[in-house]
């Protein structure tokens, strides 16, 4: 089997794995087919880019399991007119997928190195609707608020108040909630005229949401 055929087979299996785990939204699947996970996984683990598993990246962080990325994106229900805020840029993979679905994506990470590396990939992939910022994501991005959608890729004990405040009425936030050393719950928050509505989606495990900037 040639290298190209092998890669095509692995990509096909990758999409099949997404569907089998419950990612059924055609727009989300289309975005995940278009955005190759390969460039976002570097070094020793690059050969495992098309496996449905989380993998280590720089700064002690991880790139999330693709099926979890797909399920979170699906739960967010992004429309082409939405302005989205992502807390936790990491490798940039989630933001790249969101860029295929939304009007504008703002993504924040506390690690300058990760933001720098993600920007380089966004440039390479001509994803010009993403703004990547080094900062403390627990406070959101007040100067660009409100947001139609907010996604958090690190676990907090409770949905952070500043993020809830920056979510538009009618907006949706998806995030993992729970202690960092225990099983967490992925929840979806709908902000309505009457308050907040919560849906529990599944058990997950994410790195903790930390305040302040990284030391890199």
N, CA, C and O of each residue as an XYZ file, in Angstrom:
864
protein
N       0.851     -1.190      0.000
C       0.000      0.000      0.000
C       0.890      1.245      0.000
O       1.812      1.342      0.809
N       0.618      2.209     -0.912
C       1.429      3.421     -0.971
C       1.150      4.298      0.245
O       0.152      4.120      0.942
N       2.055      5.249      0.483
C       1.897      6.144      1.638
C       0.636      6.983      1.517
O      -0.067      7.207      2.502
N       0.346      7.457      0.277
C      -0.855      8.261      0.057
C      -2.122      7.457      0.303
O      -3.069      7.957      0.910
N      -2.143      6.197     -0.171
C      -3.313      5.334      0.030
C      -3.512      5.037      1.512
O      -4.638      5.025      2.009
N      -2.404      4.799      2.209
C      -2.463      4.530      3.640
C      -3.039      5.724      4.383
O      -3.871      5.556      5.274
N      -2.603      6.935      4.025
C      -3.096      8.145      4.668
C      -4.579      8.338      4.391
O      -5.343      8.688      5.291
N      -4.988      8.110      3.145
C      -6.399      8.244      2.780
C      -7.251      7.258      3.575
O      -8.346      7.595      4.026
N      -6.737      6.034      3.743
C      -7.460      5.014      4.520
C      -7.603      5.447      5.975
O      -8.670      5.299      6.571
N      -6.518      5.986      6.546
C      -6.559      6.418      7.943
C      -7.533      7.573      8.140
O      -8.222      7.651      9.157
N      -7.585      8.470      7.155
C      -8.519      9.597      7.246
C      -9.973      9.120      7.152
O     -10.851      9.646      7.837
N     -10.218      8.123      6.302
C     -11.558      7.569      6.161
C     -11.987      6.881      7.463
O     -13.128      7.028      7.902
N     -11.071      6.134      8.072
C     -11.346      5.481      9.355
C     -11.588      6.513     10.451
O     -12.407      6.301     11.346
N     -10.870      7.628     10.373
C     -11.014      8.731     11.317
C     -12.448      9.264     11.280
O     -13.070      9.450     12.327
N     -12.973      9.510     10.076
C     -14.340     10.030      9.940
C     -15.372      8.992     10.373
O     -16.400      9.333     10.957
N     -15.089      7.723     10.081
C     -15.992      6.653     10.514
C     -16.055      6.604     12.041
O     -17.127      6.430     12.619
N     -14.897      6.760     12.689
C     -14.847      6.743     14.160
C     -15.674      7.891     14.737
O     -16.350      7.721     15.751
N     -15.622      9.053     14.096
C     -16.413     10.201     14.568
C     -17.907      9.877     14.538
O     -18.629     10.120     15.505
N     -18.351      9.329     13.417
C     -19.779      8.984     13.284
C     -20.191      7.933     14.310
O     -21.268      8.014     14.901
N     -19.321      6.946     14.512
C     -19.667      5.861     15.440
C     -19.746      6.335     16.894
O     -20.379      5.693     17.733
N     -19.086      7.481     17.184
C     -19.121      8.039     18.541
C     -20.242      9.062     18.716
O     -20.382      9.652     19.787
N     -21.042      9.276     17.665
C     -22.204     10.154     17.810
C     -22.092     11.511     17.144
O     -22.972     12.354     17.313
N     -21.019     11.740     16.386
C     -20.907     13.006     15.649
C     -21.638     12.817     14.322
O     -21.122     12.177     13.405
N     -22.831     13.372     14.228
C     -23.699     13.119     13.071
C     -24.036     14.383     12.284
O     -24.536     14.297     11.162
N     -23.766     15.555     12.861
C     -24.069     16.819     12.191
C     -23.222     16.941     10.920
O     -21.994     16.882     10.982
N     -23.882     17.110      9.768
C     -23.166     17.107      8.490
C     -22.183     18.263      8.361
O     -21.108     18.098      7.786
N     -22.539     19.429      8.890
C     -21.625     20.580      8.816
C     -20.379     20.334      9.660
O     -19.268     20.670      9.250
N     -20.568     19.745     10.844
C     -19.431     19.454     11.718
C     -18.526     18.405     11.080
O     -17.304     18.557     11.070
N     -19.121     17.350     10.551
C     -18.330     16.311      9.882
C     -17.583     16.886      8.678
O     -16.430     16.536      8.427
N     -18.250     17.769      7.938
C     -17.618     18.396      6.781
C     -16.410     19.232      7.193
O     -15.369     19.197      6.537
N     -16.555     19.983      8.281
C     -15.450     20.812      8.778
C     -14.295     19.937      9.260
O     -13.129     20.268      9.045
N     -14.621     18.823      9.909
C     -13.581     17.940     10.431
C     -12.910     17.140      9.316
O     -11.777     16.683      9.469
N     -13.598     16.974      8.214
C     -12.980     16.342      7.049
C     -12.039     17.334      6.357
O     -10.983     16.963      5.845
N     -12.454     18.607      6.358
C     -11.680     19.648      5.681
C     -10.414     20.028      6.455
O      -9.367     20.291      5.863
N     -10.529     20.053      7.801
C      -9.380     20.434      8.631
C      -8.612     19.175      9.029
O      -9.065     18.383      9.855
N      -7.448     19.016      8.424
C      -6.595     17.855      8.681
C      -5.994     17.982     10.087
O      -5.383     19.002     10.406
N      -6.162     16.964     10.917
C      -5.598     17.002     12.272
C      -4.067     16.880     12.263
O      -3.398     17.254     13.226
N      -3.525     16.346     11.151
C      -2.095     16.087     11.058
C      -1.189     17.249     11.437
O      -0.297     17.072     12.267
N      -1.387     18.451     10.853
C      -0.480     19.562     11.162
C      -0.504     20.017     12.625
O       0.417     20.692     13.083
N      -1.553     19.648     13.348
C      -1.698     20.096     14.734
C      -1.025     19.152     15.735
O      -0.937     19.455     16.925
N      -0.551     18.006     15.237
C       0.122     17.027     16.107
C       1.568     16.925     15.647
O       1.831     16.629     14.482
N       2.509     17.171     16.559
C       3.914     17.244     16.157
C       4.759     16.208     16.875
O       4.346     15.602     17.864
N       5.968     16.027     16.333
C       6.958     15.199     17.022
C       6.593     13.730     17.061
O       6.075     13.178     16.090
N       6.870     13.101     18.195
C       6.714     11.652     18.359
C       5.319     11.143     18.056
O       5.146     10.007     17.615
N       4.320     11.988     18.293
C       2.935     11.524     18.184
C       2.289     11.822     16.834
O       1.109     11.529     16.638
N       3.045     12.401     15.903
C       2.447     12.816     14.629
C       1.840     11.643     13.860
O       0.870     11.824     13.125
N       2.401     10.444     14.020
C       1.873      9.268     13.308
C       0.522      8.817     13.856
O      -0.179      8.023     13.229
N       0.162      9.335     15.036
C      -1.104      8.923     15.652
C      -2.189      9.991     15.486
O      -3.218      9.947     16.160
N      -1.958     10.931     14.603
C      -2.870     12.068     14.441
C      -4.285     11.657     14.072
O      -5.242     12.362     14.393
N      -4.426     10.499     13.387
C      -5.759     10.104     12.910
C      -6.406      9.041     13.795
O      -7.381      8.403     13.399
N      -5.859      8.858     14.984
C      -6.476      7.961     15.968
C      -7.394      8.783     16.868
O      -7.128      9.950     17.152
N      -8.476      8.152     17.307
C      -9.436      8.873     18.146
C      -8.969      8.837     19.604
O      -9.515      8.121     20.444
N      -7.934      9.643     19.865
C      -7.390      9.684     21.217
C      -6.760     11.052     21.461
O      -6.283     11.689     20.523
N      -6.755     11.514     22.729
C      -6.037     12.750     23.038
C      -4.538     12.498     22.955
O      -4.083     11.383     23.211
N      -3.772     13.513     22.604
C      -2.319     13.375     22.472
C      -1.620     14.558     23.130
O      -2.160     15.664     23.147
N      -0.420     14.337     23.673
C       0.316     15.431     24.304
C       0.790     16.461     23.277
O       1.180     16.115     22.162
N       0.748     17.733     23.678
C       1.361     18.805     22.893
C       2.278     19.590     23.835
O       2.471     19.182     24.981
N       2.836     20.686     23.382
C       3.771     21.468     24.193
C       3.098     22.067     25.431
O       1.871     22.100     25.533
N       3.914     22.532     26.355
C       3.460     23.247     27.563
C       2.619     22.377     28.491
O       1.818     22.894     29.270
N       2.798     21.046     28.410
C       2.064     20.149     29.294
C       0.585     20.046     28.985
O      -0.194     19.611     29.833
N       0.181     20.439     27.783
C      -1.232     20.423     27.390
C      -1.501     19.224     26.472
O      -0.596     18.450     26.160
N      -2.755     19.088     26.049
C      -3.121     17.998     25.139
C      -3.974     18.531     23.999
O      -4.633     19.563     24.122
N      -3.947     17.805     22.888
C      -4.929     18.017     21.831
C      -6.034     17.004     22.096
O      -5.769     15.811     22.246
N      -7.275     17.486     22.153
C      -8.388     16.638     22.587
C      -8.666     15.502     21.612
O      -8.317     15.561     20.433
N      -9.302     14.474     22.140
C      -9.768     13.344     21.331
C     -10.707     13.875     20.243
O     -11.629     14.623     20.568
N     -10.516     13.526     18.981
C     -11.340     14.081     17.903
C     -12.843     13.906     18.103
O     -13.617     14.816     17.802
N     -13.263     12.745     18.607
C     -14.707     12.549     18.796
C     -15.262     13.523     19.838
O     -16.411     13.950     19.733
N     -14.451     13.878     20.846
C     -14.884     14.859     21.855
C     -14.943     16.256     21.223
O     -15.870     17.023     21.487
N     -13.952     16.578     20.391
C     -13.979     17.847     19.644
C     -15.262     17.918     18.817
O     -15.950     18.939     18.807
N     -15.574     16.823     18.124
C     -16.772     16.782     17.291
C     -18.051     16.927     18.090
O     -18.955     17.660     17.688
N     -18.135     16.237     19.216
C     -19.339     16.299     20.049
C     -19.515     17.685     20.673
O     -20.635     18.186     20.772
N     -18.407     18.302     21.093
C     -18.489     19.656     21.658
C     -18.913     20.655     20.587
O     -19.734     21.536     20.842
N     -18.353     20.514     19.396
C     -18.703     21.411     18.290
C     -20.168     21.229     17.906
O     -20.877     22.205     17.659
N     -20.611     19.998     17.859
C     -22.008     19.682     17.542
C     -22.942     20.291     18.582
O     -23.973     20.865     18.230
N     -22.585     20.169     19.868
C     -23.415     20.706     20.959
C     -23.487     22.231     20.909
O     -24.461     22.831     21.363
N     -22.451     22.844     20.357
C     -22.399     24.313     20.283
C     -23.369     24.867     19.235
O     -23.800     26.017     19.323
N     -23.707     24.036     18.243
C     -24.684     24.408     17.218
C     -24.348     25.756     16.566
O     -25.159     26.682     16.556
N     -23.131     25.834     16.026
C     -22.635     27.087     15.443
C     -23.329     27.376     14.118
O     -23.522     26.476     13.299
N     -23.707     28.647     13.911
C     -24.275     29.058     12.622
C     -23.272     29.954     11.898
O     -22.350     30.482     12.520
N     -23.447     30.126     10.588
C     -22.482     30.918      9.809
C     -22.410     32.395     10.221
O     -21.481     33.097      9.821
N     -23.366     32.868     11.003
C     -23.358     34.277     11.415
C     -22.748     34.474     12.805
O     -22.641     35.606     13.276
N     -22.350     33.387     13.460
C     -21.937     33.474     14.866
C     -20.523     33.990     15.060
O     -19.620     33.748     14.259
N     -20.373     34.712     16.162
C     -19.050     35.098     16.673
C     -18.782     34.193     17.871
O     -19.565     34.147     18.820
N     -17.660     33.473     17.810
C     -17.378     32.427     18.792
C     -16.124     32.786     19.597
O     -15.143     33.290     19.051
N     -16.178     32.516     20.901
C     -15.004     32.648     21.769
C     -14.592     31.258     22.242
O     -15.409     30.499     22.764
N     -13.310     30.937     22.053
C     -12.768     29.678     22.566
C     -11.767     29.994     23.675
O     -10.871     30.819     23.498
N     -11.929     29.333     24.814
C     -10.987     29.461     25.917
C     -10.113     28.209     25.928
O     -10.595     27.106     26.183
N      -8.814     28.397     25.645
C      -7.882     27.268     25.585
C      -7.554     26.906     24.147
O      -8.082     25.928     23.618
N      -6.686     27.687     23.509
C      -6.338     27.458     22.100
C      -5.669     26.101     21.905
O      -5.970     25.380     20.954
N      -4.751     25.760     22.823
C      -4.018     24.505     22.696
C      -3.301     24.413     21.364
O      -2.538     25.307     20.999
N      -3.546     23.337     20.641
C      -2.910     23.124     19.336
C      -3.500     24.026     18.253
O      -2.861     24.257     17.226
N      -4.714     24.537     18.473
C      -5.415     25.319     17.460
C      -6.421     24.516     16.655
O      -7.142     25.073     15.827
N      -6.477     23.212     16.892
C      -7.334     22.323     16.090
C      -8.817     22.671     16.229
O      -9.535     22.751     15.232
N      -9.273     22.878     17.470
C     -10.691     23.195     17.673
C     -11.060     24.523     17.018
O     -12.110     24.636     16.386
N     -10.201     25.523     17.167
C     -10.474     26.836     16.568
C     -10.546     26.738     15.041
O     -11.375     27.395     14.412
N      -9.678     25.921     14.451
C      -9.672     25.761     12.992
C     -10.993     25.173     12.507
O     -11.528     25.598     11.484
N     -11.516     24.197     13.240
C     -12.811     23.606     12.871
C     -13.924     24.638     13.022
O     -14.799     24.746     12.162
N     -13.889     25.394     14.115
C     -14.904     26.432     14.332
C     -14.871     27.479     13.223
O     -15.907     28.024     12.843
N     -13.669     27.757     12.704
C     -13.534     28.766     11.649
C     -14.262     28.367     10.370
O     -14.644     29.225      9.574
N     -14.453     27.070     10.174
C     -15.188     26.592      9.003
C     -16.708     26.713      9.177
O     -17.468     26.558      8.221
N     -17.130     26.991     10.405
C     -18.562     26.991     10.715
C     -19.099     28.363     11.100
O     -20.288     28.630     10.925
N     -18.233     29.244     11.625
C     -18.656     30.514     12.201
C     -18.191     31.693     11.358
O     -17.373     31.541     10.450
N     -18.725     32.870     11.671
C     -18.299     34.101     10.992
C     -16.936     34.555     11.494
O     -16.100     35.017     10.718
N     -16.719     34.418     12.817
C     -15.492     34.932     13.432
C     -15.164     34.100     14.662
O     -16.064     33.739     15.420
N     -13.895     33.791     14.872
C     -13.469     33.010     16.035
C     -12.375     33.776     16.776
O     -11.377     34.188     16.184
N     -12.580     33.959     18.083
C     -11.541     34.496     18.958
C     -11.109     33.361     19.882
O     -11.947     32.692     20.487
N      -9.807     33.149     19.987
C      -9.321     32.058     20.828
C      -8.205     32.571     21.732
O      -7.321     33.301     21.285
N      -8.251     32.186     22.999
C      -7.301     32.674     24.009
C      -6.596     31.491     24.657
O      -7.213     30.461     24.929
N      -5.292     31.648     24.904
C      -4.550     30.651     25.674
C      -3.547     31.370     26.565
O      -3.035     32.433     26.214
N      -3.275     30.774     27.719
C      -2.334     31.379     28.671
C      -0.887     31.110     28.306
O       0.022     31.694     28.895
N      -0.664     30.225     27.333
C       0.696     29.884     26.914
C       1.041     30.577     25.592
O       0.466     30.269     24.548
N       1.982     31.511     25.656
C       2.376     32.289     24.474
C       2.879     31.382     23.343
O       2.592     31.624     22.171
N       3.631     30.335     23.707
C       4.182     29.441     22.686
C       3.064     28.759     21.885
O       3.144     28.664     20.661
N       2.029     28.290     22.578
C       0.933     27.614     21.884
C       0.214     28.568     20.936
O      -0.131     28.196     19.814
N      -0.010     29.794     21.391
C      -0.672     30.789     20.540
C       0.178     31.073     19.297
O      -0.344     31.143     18.184
N       1.473     31.233     19.493
C       2.385     31.505     18.380
C       2.359     30.364     17.356
O       2.279     30.605     16.151
N       2.426     29.117     17.847
C       2.430     27.956     16.945
C       1.087     27.795     16.234
O       1.043     27.457     15.051
N      -0.017     28.041     16.965
C      -1.345     27.932     16.349
C      -1.523     28.984     15.261
O      -2.065     28.689     14.196
N      -1.072     30.206     15.522
C      -1.178     31.276     14.510
C      -0.475     30.882     13.215
O      -0.970     31.148     12.120
N       0.685     30.246     13.355
C       1.442     29.841     12.168
C       0.649     28.826     11.338
O       0.658     28.881     10.109
N      -0.036     27.898     12.020
C      -0.854     26.904     11.289
C      -2.062     27.582     10.642
O      -2.404     27.281      9.499
N      -2.709     28.497     11.371
C      -3.872     29.205     10.806
C      -3.465     29.951      9.531
O      -4.208     29.966      8.549
N      -2.289     30.565      9.554
C      -1.783     31.299      8.399
C      -1.549     30.333      7.230
O      -1.906     30.621      6.087
N      -0.953     29.206      7.538
C      -0.653     28.186      6.533
C      -1.927     27.656      5.878
O      -1.943     27.355      4.685
N      -2.997     27.545      6.674
C      -4.265     26.998      6.182
C      -5.218     28.085      5.667
O      -6.370     27.806      5.333
N      -4.721     29.327      5.609
C      -5.541     30.464      5.151
C      -6.818     30.641      5.967
O      -7.881     30.948      5.425
N      -6.696     30.443      7.265
C      -7.841     30.640      8.169
C      -7.745     32.050      8.760
O      -7.236     32.243      9.864
N      -8.240     33.019      8.007
C      -8.037     34.420      8.375
C      -9.158     34.992      9.244
O      -9.143     36.179      9.569
N     -10.127     34.157      9.623
C     -11.209     34.659     10.488
C     -10.958     34.308     11.957
O     -11.838     34.487     12.799
N      -9.754     33.808     12.264
C      -9.401     33.471     13.649
C      -8.453     34.532     14.200
O      -7.464     34.890     13.559
N      -8.765     35.029     15.393
C      -7.851     35.899     16.136
C      -7.392     35.135     17.368
O      -8.201     34.794     18.231
N      -6.074     34.862     17.448
C      -5.523     34.109     18.573
C      -4.768     35.065     19.498
O      -3.943     35.863     19.054
N      -5.071     34.964     20.792
C      -4.579     35.934     21.779
C      -3.964     35.197     22.958
O      -4.492     34.182     23.411
N      -2.831     35.719     23.457
C      -2.282     35.211     24.714
C      -2.946     35.973     25.857
O      -2.919     37.203     25.879
N      -3.535     35.259     26.794
C      -4.205     35.932     27.898
C      -4.809     34.948     28.875
O      -4.709     33.734     28.697
N      -5.434     35.480     29.906
C      -6.099     34.686     30.940
C      -7.542     34.453     30.515
O      -8.398     35.323     30.674
N      -7.797     33.271     29.975
C      -9.118     32.967     29.421
C     -10.237     32.940     30.433
O     -11.404     33.056     30.061
N      -9.910     32.788     31.717
C     -10.975     32.713     32.722
C     -11.755     34.023     32.809
O     -12.860     34.059     33.351
N     -11.170     35.107     32.270
C     -11.859     36.398     32.255
C     -12.499     36.698     30.903
O     -13.098     37.757     30.718
N     -12.375     35.771     29.965
C     -12.980     35.968     28.657
C     -12.282     37.048     27.856
O     -11.073     37.248     27.975
N     -13.059     37.743     27.037
C     -12.523     38.793     26.154
C     -13.563     39.918     26.095
O     -14.339     40.030     25.145
N     -13.548     40.737     27.135
C     -14.599     41.741     27.322
C     -14.715     42.709     26.144
O     -15.820     43.114     25.784
N     -13.569     43.086     25.535
C     -13.636     44.106     24.479
C     -14.275     43.603     23.186
O     -14.581     44.404     22.302
N     -14.482     42.286     23.060
C     -15.169     41.732     21.883
C     -16.549     41.167     22.222
O     -17.258     40.695     21.333
N     -16.930     41.209     23.485
C     -18.220     40.657     23.921
C     -19.362     41.549     23.415
O     -19.146     42.730     23.145
N     -20.583     40.990     23.285
C     -20.958     39.607     23.644
C     -20.698     38.631     22.502
O     -20.505     39.020     21.351
N     -20.700     37.353     22.862
C     -20.459     36.270     21.906
C     -21.715     35.421     21.730
O     -22.486     35.221     22.669
N     -21.904     34.924     20.497
C     -23.032     34.023     20.232
C     -22.780     32.641     20.816
O     -23.704     31.974     21.283
N     -21.517     32.217     20.786
C     -21.135     30.895     21.276
C     -19.813     31.010     22.045
O     -18.928     31.776     21.663
N     -19.695     30.249     23.120
C     -18.440     30.174     23.870
C     -18.140     28.700     24.129
O     -19.012     27.945     24.557
N     -16.892     28.300     23.865
C     -16.464     26.929     24.129
C     -15.218     26.986     25.006
O     -14.300     27.766     24.752
N     -15.199     26.153     26.037
C     -14.081     26.119     26.978
C     -13.463     24.729     26.914
O     -14.155     23.726     27.090
N     -12.157     24.674     26.661
C     -11.502     23.377     26.487
C     -10.593     23.051     27.673
O      -9.577     22.373     27.524
N     -10.976     23.545     28.849
C     -10.317     23.206     30.111
C     -11.399     23.208     31.182
O     -12.389     23.931     31.071
N     -11.209     22.399     32.216
C     -12.281     22.175     33.190
C     -12.250     23.190     34.330
O     -11.208     23.435     34.937
N     -13.415     23.774     34.608
C     -13.596     24.650     35.756
C     -14.531     23.964     36.748
O     -15.299     23.078     36.373
N     -14.466     24.375     38.011
C     -15.378     23.782     38.997
C     -16.813     24.219     38.737
O     -17.755     23.473     39.004
N     -16.976     25.429     38.214
C     -18.283     25.981     37.822
C     -18.074     26.815     36.568
O     -16.958     27.266     36.310
N     -19.124     27.029     35.784
C     -18.980     27.920     34.632
C     -18.527     29.304     35.106
O     -19.201     29.908     35.939
N     -17.399     29.822     34.598
C     -16.892     31.111     35.078
C     -17.877     32.253     34.831
O     -18.424     32.397     33.737
N     -18.089     33.056     35.866
C     -19.032     34.173     35.787
C     -18.744     35.143     34.658
O     -19.671     35.537     33.950
N     -17.466     35.553     34.457
C     -17.188     36.490     33.364
C     -17.601     35.945     31.996
O     -18.043     36.703     31.132
N     -17.456     34.623     31.800
C     -17.827     34.026     30.508
C     -19.343     34.021     30.337
O     -19.849     34.323     29.257
N     -20.060     33.681     31.392
C     -21.529     33.720     31.323
C     -22.006     35.137     31.019
O     -22.980     35.338     30.294
N     -21.301     36.112     31.589
C     -21.664     37.514     31.368
C     -21.415     37.969     29.948
O     -22.069     38.895     29.468
N     -20.466     37.325     29.261
C     -20.113     37.707     27.888
C     -20.877     36.908     26.835
O     -20.661     37.090     25.637
N     -21.763     36.030     27.278
C     -22.588     35.234     26.362
C     -23.876     35.985     26.048
O     -24.566     36.454     26.953
N     -24.192     36.097     24.777
C     -25.421     36.775     24.351
C     -26.660     36.049     24.856
O     -26.629     34.835     25.061
N     -27.732     36.775     25.055
C     -29.016     36.116     25.300
C     -29.358     35.301     24.050
O     -29.267     35.811     22.933
N     -29.746     34.047     24.233
C     -29.963     33.135     23.113
C     -28.710     32.364     22.748
O     -28.741     31.494     21.878
N     -27.596     32.682     23.418
C     -26.326     32.042     23.120
C     -26.133     30.711     23.826
O     -26.907     30.343     24.710
N     -25.090     29.993     23.423
C     -24.781     28.662     23.974
C     -23.314     28.628     24.385
O     -22.438     29.119     23.672
N     -23.066     28.035     25.555
C     -21.694     27.773     25.988
C     -21.558     26.287     26.274
O     -22.440     25.686     26.888
N     -20.454     25.691     25.828
C     -20.171     24.274     26.090
C     -18.836     24.207     26.825
O     -17.850     24.808     26.401
N     -18.817     23.463     27.941
C     -17.577     23.371     28.732
C     -17.597     22.158     29.644
O     -18.665     21.677     30.022
N     -16.398     21.655     30.004
C     -16.301     20.608     31.010
C     -16.314     21.237     32.408
O     -15.665     22.257     32.641
N     -17.050     20.627     33.324
C     -17.150     21.142     34.686
C     -16.831     20.024     35.666
O     -17.311     18.901     35.510
N     -16.023     20.326     36.673
C     -15.711     19.324     37.692
C     -14.296     19.490     38.211
O     -13.520     20.291     37.691
N     -13.968     18.725     39.242
C     -12.621     18.753     39.804
C     -11.617     18.233     38.771
O     -11.925     17.322     38.003
N     -10.418     18.818     38.759
C      -9.445     18.457     37.736
C      -8.924     17.030     37.872
O      -8.467     16.446     36.889
N      -8.985     16.462     39.070
C      -8.442     15.111     39.256
C      -9.528     14.040     39.278
O      -9.273     12.891     39.640
N     -10.738     14.425     38.890
C     -11.857     13.468     38.885
C     -12.539     13.498     37.523
O     -12.174     14.293     36.657
N     -13.515     12.644     37.342
C     -14.278     12.670     36.097
C     -15.096     13.962     36.056
O     -15.724     14.349     37.042
N     -15.075     14.602     34.924
C     -15.811     15.854     34.756
C     -17.031     15.615     33.864
O     -17.120     14.608     33.160
N     -17.949     16.547     33.910
C     -19.133     16.474     33.059
C     -19.059     17.557     31.993
O     -18.769     18.717     32.284
N     -19.327     17.161     30.758
C     -19.436     18.137     29.688
C     -20.852     18.696     29.736
O     -21.826     17.950     29.637
N     -20.958     20.006     29.889
C     -22.294     20.601     29.978
C     -22.494     21.653     28.892
O     -21.548     22.252     28.383
N     -23.783     21.852     28.559
C     -24.171     22.895     27.613
C     -25.054     23.882     28.365
O     -26.004     23.489     29.041
N     -24.732     25.162     28.242
C     -25.499     26.209     28.915
C     -26.206     27.043     27.855
O     -25.565     27.585     26.955
N     -27.522     27.143     27.963
C     -28.303     28.046     27.105
C     -28.633     29.289     27.926
O     -29.148     29.179     29.039
N     -28.341     30.465     27.386
C     -28.695     31.708     28.075
C     -30.010     32.211     27.498
O     -30.075     32.605     26.334
N     -31.046     32.198     28.309
C     -32.377     32.603     27.850
C     -32.787     33.902     28.544
O     -32.098     34.388     29.441
N     -33.920     34.451     28.112
C     -34.440     35.674     28.734
C     -34.778     35.430     30.201
O     -34.807     36.367     30.999
N     -35.034     34.169     30.556
C     -35.428     33.833     31.933
C     -34.270     33.310     32.774
O     -34.469     32.931     33.928
N     -33.065     33.283     32.210
C     -31.928     32.781     32.990
C     -31.136     31.736     32.214
O     -31.136     31.723     30.983
N     -30.465     30.868     32.952
C     -29.578     29.872     32.350
C     -30.185     28.476     32.425
O     -30.724     28.080     33.459
N     -30.096     27.734     31.327
C     -30.559     26.336     31.298
C     -29.355     25.441     31.053
O     -28.524     25.725     30.190
N     -29.264     24.355     31.819
C     -28.089     23.477     31.757
C     -28.477     22.086     31.253
O     -29.483     21.522     31.682
N     -27.673     21.542     30.343
C     -27.807     20.143     29.910
C     -26.486     19.433     30.183
O     -25.417     19.951     29.860
N     -26.563     18.252     30.775
C     -25.364     17.444     30.981
C     -25.237     16.494     29.794
O     -26.188     15.783     29.469
N     -24.075     16.475     29.141
C     -23.929     15.731     27.895
C     -23.221     14.392     28.068
O     -23.699     13.378     27.561
N     -22.093     14.370     28.774
C     -21.337     13.127     28.928
C     -20.182     13.352     29.907
O     -19.873     14.490     30.261
N     -19.550     12.259     30.340
C     -18.349     12.362     31.169
C     -17.142     12.611     30.273
O     -17.032     12.045     29.186
N     -16.236     13.471     30.749
C     -15.016     13.780     29.992
C     -13.865     13.967     30.975
O     -14.055     13.934     32.191
N     -12.681     14.161     30.430
C     -11.523     14.507     31.269
C     -10.663     15.522     30.518
O     -10.132     15.233     29.446
N     -10.534     16.715     31.099
C      -9.763     17.799     30.498
C      -8.746     18.330     31.509
O      -8.876     18.114     32.714
N      -7.731     19.028     30.993
C      -6.812     19.731     31.890
C      -7.592     20.832     32.608
O      -8.611     21.293     32.092
N      -7.130     21.269     33.803
C      -7.872     22.292     34.543
C      -7.739     23.686     33.925
O      -6.728     24.020     33.308
N      -8.786     24.480     34.110
C      -8.751     25.885     33.701
C      -8.001     26.661     34.786
O      -8.446     26.729     35.931
N      -6.854     27.247     34.411
C      -6.015     27.948     35.388
C      -6.022     29.449     35.097
O      -6.094     29.882     33.947
N      -5.945     30.221     36.175
C      -5.856     31.678     36.013
C      -4.401     32.075     35.778
O      -3.480     31.322     36.094
N      -4.209     33.274     35.217
C      -2.869     33.791     34.987
C      -2.270     33.276     33.689
O      -2.879     32.471     32.985
N      -1.053     33.755     33.378
C      -0.374     33.348     32.154
C       0.608     32.220     32.431
O       1.100     32.078     33.550
N       0.894     31.410     31.399
C       1.869     30.352     31.532
C       3.283     30.931     31.642
O       3.494     32.115     31.382
N       4.235     30.104     32.023
C       5.611     30.568     32.265
C       6.510     30.438     31.044
O       7.714     30.681     31.132
N       5.932     30.052     29.895
C       6.757     29.908     28.698
C       7.111     31.269     28.104
O       7.803     31.338     27.088
